[in-house]
Amino acid sequence: MSFAIAIDGPAAAGKGTISKAVAAHYGFAHLDTGLLYRAVGAKVRDGADPVEAAKALVAEDLDAAGLRTAEVAQAASRVAVNADVRAALVDFQRAFARRAGGAVLDGRDIGTVICPEAEAKLFVTASAEVRAARRYRELLERGADVTPEEVLADVRERDARDTDRAEAPMRPAEDATLIDTSAMSIEDAIAAAIAAVNARREET
């Protein structure tokens, strides 16, 4: 039996941390769909055609080194607006969502486009300022040479690109549970997510 949990939201809202914790709680498989676009973006930075890179993507590509850098994140955001790239990656994600034993997918359009029939949908968000502060701390830990102002500008730029794109814009599904982590601890955010999923599991 399959049970899909779709977790969407903007960068640095905490959806990745929450998704991993939710998947571990239920023993479900987890897919960070942003890694698909990062892997394609990384290949494009190396000179590949974005659509061909998306079509040729295999699971092993998600383990490539360097996918978490700011440069690859920007490349991923740029290729994500390409409708042909998104189409090439849809089947990969939908097959994962329906795997036996349950699955958690996090991204920007899981509950609205990739898996609108998901049994549970969450939209995890936080203010741009809070998300930029989180991302700034992460980048400093990795040794990046950035300023808080640069990170905030980058967060806002990505938000605008993800929200305004014509193909699969980022937005909450109508039946998604909204979780604003701006003033939440990680533990509280995870607990809220699990409570929301439990409520949906009781309904199905």
N, C-alpha and C positions, 0 to 999 in steps of 0.2 A: 504494500500500500504506500502511495506517495502522499506527502504533505509538504507543500511549498510555502516558504516564508519569504516575502519580498520586503526588503528594507532599502528605502531610497532616502536621498538627502544630499545636501551640498558638501563640498570638501571640508574636512576637519570638524564635522559636526559630531563625530563619534560613532558613525554607523559601522565602520569597520570593526572597532573594538566590540561594539554591541553585537554585531553579527556573529563574530567568532565565539563570543560567550553564549549566545543563544544556541548556536549550532552545537557547542560542547554540552550545554545543559540537556538538550534533547537527543544527543547522539546523532545529529544530522550532518550530512556533508555540507561544506561551505564553499561558495565561489564569490570571490571579490571580482565582480565583472569589470571594474575599473582596470584591473590588470590586463584584460584583453586589449583594451584601448592603449594602455601603456606599452604593451608588447608590440602592437602595430606601430605606435608612435616611435618607439625605439628603432624599429626596422626602417621607418621612413627617414629618420635622422641619419641612418646609414646608407641612404640612397634608394631604398625600395619604393615601388609604387604602392600607395596606401591600400587600394582595393585588392591588388594581388597579394599583398602581405596579409590582409585580413582573411582572404580565401585560403591561404596556405597555413594559417595559424594552427599549431598543435598544442596539446596540453603542456608539453615540455617547455614551450616558449615562455610560459608564465613563471618559470623558475629562473629566468635569465637574470644575471647580475645587473644592477643599475636601474631597475625599473622604478625605484622610489625617489629618483632625483627630481628636483624642481624642473629641470630642462625637459625630462621625459614627460612629466606631468603636463607641461604646456603643449608638448607635441601631441599627447593623448587627447587633450581638449580640442586641439585643432582638427585632428582626424575624426573625432567623434561627431562633428557637424556634417560629415560626408555621408549622405544617405546610402550610398553603395557599400561603404565600409560597415555601417550599422546593419544593413541587410545581410551581409556576409557572416556576421557574428550572431545573428538571431537564433539560428538552428542550434548552435553550440550551447547557448544559454538555455533555450527551451528544453533541450534534451536533458541537461543537468537538473533543471527544476523538477522534472518528472521521474527522476531516478528513484528506484525502490529504497525505502528506508528514510525518506525525507530529505529536504534540501533547504538551505538558506542562501539566498542570493542578495548581494547588496550592490547598489549602483545608483543611477539617476532615473531610469525609466523602467524598472523591473515591474512595479505594480500597475503601470499604465500601458506599457507596450509589450514587454517581453513575456510577462506572466500575469495578465490581468485577471486570470481565474485562480490566482494564488489563494490558498485557504486563509492566510494571514498577511496583512500588509501594514507596514509601519513607515512613517516618514519622520526621519530624525533630522532635526535642524538646531541651529543656534545663531546668535547674532554674528554678523561679519567680524566685528571687533573681537569677540571671544574666540571665534575660529581662527582668526589671524594670529592671536596670541598663542594659541595651542600650536599652530603650524610653525611659528617663529621658534618656539622652544624645541620642537622636533628638529628643525633645520640646524639650530645651534649645536644640538647634541651630535649631529652628523658632521659638524665642522664647517658648515656652510657660512659664507661671508655675505650676510644679508642684514638689512635694517628692518625694524618693525613696520616702517612706512612702506617699504617695498613689498613686504609680505601681505599687508592689508590691501595694497593696490592689486596684487596678484590674485588674492581671494575674490575681490570684487570683480575683476576682469573675468575670472573663470565663472563666477555666478552669472554674470551677464551673458556670457557665451552659452552656458548650459541652459539658461532659462529662455533665451531669445531665439535659439536655433529653430529652424522650421521643422526639422525632423526630430521627433521624439523629445520635445523640450522637457526639462526637469520641472515636475510639479507633483503635488501629492495626488494619489488616486482618491476618488471620491469616498471610498470606504476604508481609507487608510487611517490608522491611529497616529495622531501627531504627538511626537515627543520632543520637546524643546529642552536641550541639555545645557543651555546657557548658564543656569545656576545650579545644575545637578552634579553630584559626584558621579564617578564612573559606576560605582556600585548601585546607586539609586537609578541611574539610567538603565542599567541592565535589568534591574528588578522591575522597572516599569515596562520594559519590552517583554519580559517573560510573562508578566501579568496580562498584557494585551494579547499575547499569543495564546495563553491558557484560556482566556475568554473566548477566543475564536475556536479553539479545539473543543470546548464544551458545546459550542453551537453546531459543530459538524458531526 
